[in-house]
């Protein structure tokens, strides 16, 4: 750590010695006009006013200039060594000021669609328990980490008292500007059957009713409900699968938000998320996450497509959410859609 004004290096400028000796000689002569001209020559030679004043006070030539840190911060690089020559304009040192600091985040790629420059962030540091610091997204770096499937995001935090130091860790929460006016439910409350999404609506007298909903973005254990529910309605979070099974046995009608489709006996669909690795004539290779309903871990594999139209607009590198069904030929892709705002 450096304080503002801390010395960094002493530079010897031999050319200054002769100019300073001439200046001192004129100072002893008492000729004010010539002395002013000599002082101007010192300024034109690049000498700071403080050094000129020190030479005049001491009466001795001082061709050595001490370079001081203009700000307080962390010394990132010192590019000079004892005895080396430096050219005019060369960088002598790099200092990272600590009035504001960067907090680097690793954000899951599934959240990429909701990231935006200027977005507010809440940070909690173990070093300052109980405090919540607020910052803004300064930059979203263009490369993703292929191993962790995360994006690097830089958040700028104000640090007026200098407490935040390089190397500290933090837990953060991204605040979405669109959260107000959006209906959220716990993700556990959403039952995904492969063909539709349901929630179990709690009614009076201990009754429950299945309702079809249209889910949106999922984050932090919560899912946006775009349609099908109203604010204030209560949904079942735990045990909804048992209730859904009982509703099916009793033949209860699910309240839908769209025109109901005729019942067709189709194999169950299994959903996962992945990234397009290769596109074939009637197949697609995906690096996908786990199929929880199949107990199948994430891996990279090729899937046949149920319909070639699923390839339209698809390109290598796209992040997708897809659903497969089991068949004699293996797992066949029945549904495939891009995630987020991808071109």
N, C-alpha and C positions, 0 to 999 in steps of 0.2 A: 504493500500500500504506500502510495506517495501522497504527500500533502501538496497543496498548491504552493508554488514557489520553491519546492525542493530542488537542489542542484542535481543536474543529470550528467553534465560533462563540461570540461574546460577546453576551449578552442584557442589555439595560439595562431594569431594572424600577423605574420612578420611584416607585412606591408604597413601595418598600422604604427609600428614603432617609429619610423622616420617621420611620418606625419605628426605624431604626437610630440616628438622632440622639437619640430619646427614650431608647433603650437605653443609649447612651453617657453621657447626662446622669445617669441613675440610677446608672450604674457609678461616676461621679465623686462622687455623693452618699454612697455607702457603705452604702445601705439594702439589705441582702441580700435581704429578703423582696420588696421592690418590684423588685429586679433580676431575681429568679427569675421573677416574673410577666411582666416585659418580655421575658425570654428565651423564655418560652413563647409570647408573642404573635408573636415572630419565626418560631418553628417553624410556628405556625398559618398564617402568611403564605406559607409554602412555602419558606422559606430552609433550605438544607442545613446540617447541624451544622458542617461544615468552614468555611462562609462566616461563620457566627455567631462561631466561634472566632477567625477572622482579623480580624473587626471588633473583637472584644474586645481582641485583642493589639495591633492597630495604633492603636486609639483614633480611627479615622476611618470615616465611612460609606462603604460599598462596595456601591452598588446594581447593580453589574454582575456577572453570573454567567457563568462560562466553562463551556460544554457540552463535555465530553470524550467520546471514543469509548469505549464500555464494553468493546469487544472489539477484537482485531486482525483486519484483513481488508482487503477492497477497497471503496473508497467508490463505491457504485453511483449514489447521487443525493444532492445537497446542495440542499435546497428553500428556503434562505434567502439573502438578499442584503443588502448593507450598507444600512441605513436603513429597511428594511421592518419592518412591525409583524406580530407573530404572535399567534395566539389560543392560549389554554390548550388543551393536548391536541393541537396541530398537530404533524405529522411534520416534523422538521427535516432529517433525513438518513436514508439507507438504507445499511447496511454489510453486505456479504456476508462472513461469517466463513469462514475457511479451515481450521478444524479438521477439517471434512469437506467434500468438493466433489462436484459432480454431473458425471458423464461422460455426455454425450448420444450415443446410438447411433442409427444408421440401419439397422434390421434388415429384411431382405427379407420381404415379406408371406407368402412360402411358409413362413417360420419362425414365423408368428404362433401356430400351434397349440401350440408347445412353450414359449411365453413364460409366465412366472408371476411375480407379485410375490414378492420374497424369494429369487428364484433367484440362485445364486452366479455370479460372473463373474470371469474372469482377464483382467487388462489388462497389456499390454506397451507402454511408451512409448519412442519413439526417444530422448527426453531422458535416460532412465535405462536404458541398454542392459544386458541380462542380468537385470534385475529383473522379477519377476512380482508385480503388486499384485492383491489380492483385494477384491472389493466385492459388493454385492447390488443387485438390481433394486428401485429405490424406486418407480417408476411406469411404466406403459405408457400413453402418451398416446393419446387416442381417435381422432385423425385420422391418415390415411395420406397420404403424399406421392403425388399422382396422377402426377407425372412420373417419379419414380424407383421407384415401387411399393414403398416402404419404410414402416415404422412407426418412430415416435420413441420411444425407451426411455431412461429416466433411471436411471443407476446411481450409487449413493452409494459413494464411496471415502474411507476414513479418511486424514487428512492431518495427523498430529500434529506433524511437523517443518516444515510449511509449504512443502514443495518443489513441490507441485502448484499450478500457476498457471492462471488462465483463458487459453484459447487453445491449450493443448497438445493434441496428437493422440495417439491410442492405437489399437492393434490388440487386439481383445477376443475371448474365447472364452466362450460361454455353456455352463455346466455343467448338464446335465440330471440331475435326481434319479433318473430312471428308467434311466440308462445302465447301472447295475450290474445284472447278470443278463440283459442284452439282447444278442443276437447281432448283430454288425455285420460287413458285408463291404464291400470297396471297391465303389463304385457302378459302376465299369468292369466288374466281374465279372458283373453282372446283364445278361442278354440279354432284352430285351422284344420279343416277337413281335407284340404287339397282343392276342393271345388268352391269353397266359400269360407268365410270367417264368421263365427258366432260368439255371442256372449250370453250368459244366463242372467236375465233381468230379475231382480228381487222385487216381488209385489207384496201387497198386504196379506195378512193372515198366513205368513210363512209359505206363500206360493212363489214358484219360479217359472219363468217363461223364456224359452230360447228366442233370441232376436239376431237376425243377420245384420252385420255391420260391414262397412268398407274401411279397412285399416289403412293408415298412412305410415309416416316415418316412425321408426322405433329407436329409442335412445334412453339410456339410463334406466332400463327396466320399465319404461313407459311406452305406450303406443298411441299415436294420434288416431282418433276416430273421425273420419271425414263425413260419415252419414250413418244413420241407424239409431243413434242415441241422442238424448238431450241432457243438458247440464242438470245435475241434481238427482238423476236416476241412479239407483244402486245396482251394482253388478257383483256377481260372485267371483271371488279371487281364488279360493281354495275349494276343491271338491267339485268343480264345474264339470269335469269329465264324467263323474258318477251321475250328476244330474242330467247331463246330455244323453247318457246311455238310457236312463230311466225315461226321458222324454221320447226317445226313439221307440222304446218298448211299448209305451202307451199311445204312440201314434200322434203325439202333439204336433201341431203345425207350427213351423218356424216362421215368425214374422219377418218378411224380407223387405229390402229397400229397393228392389227392382222387380221386373216381371219374372215370375217363377218359371224355371225350366222344367220340362217333363222329366220325371224320374227315369234314370237309366242305370242299369246295373253295370258299373264300371269298377275296375280294381282301384284300390285306394292310391292316392298320389302322395309322394314323399318329397318334401321341399328342402332346399339347401341354397346357399349362396356360393358364388365362385367367380373366376376370371377366365375369359376366353383365351385359350392357348393356341388353338388351331381350328380352322373351319374346313370340313370336307364337303363332298358332294351331298351326302345325306346324313352327315354326322357332324358332331362338334366335340372338340377336346376341351375339357374344363379342369382348372385347378380349383377344386371345390372344398368347402368346409364339410363338417359331419352331417349325415342324415340321422337326426335324432330318433325319428320314428322307425328307422331300420337298424339302429345301433351300429351304423357304418361310419368309420372315421374319415376325416378329410384326406384327400389324395388327388392325383392328377390322372384322369382316365377319359376315354372316348365314349360318347353316347350316341346311339342312333336317334334320329329325329322322327317323330310321328308324322310330321308334316313339313315339307321343304320350306313352306312360307315362314317358318320360325327363324330362318336364316336372314330374312330381309332386314337390311340396315345394321347387321351385326358385323363387328370387326374385332380383330385380335386385340386384346387388352381391355375390352369392355368388361365392366363389373355387372353381373347379372344375378337375378333370383330365378330359379327354375324349379320345376316339379317333374318327377319321373314316376312311371308305373312299372311294376314288375311284369315281365312277360317271358315266354319261352326263350326269346332271344336275349334276355337280360333286362337291364334297366333302359327304358325308352323315354326320351324327353317329350312330355305332352304340353308343357307351358314353359316359356322362356321370355323374360322381359328385362330390359336394362334397369339399373338402379340409378337414382339421382338424375341430375340434369346433364346427361351425357349426349354428345352430338351423334 
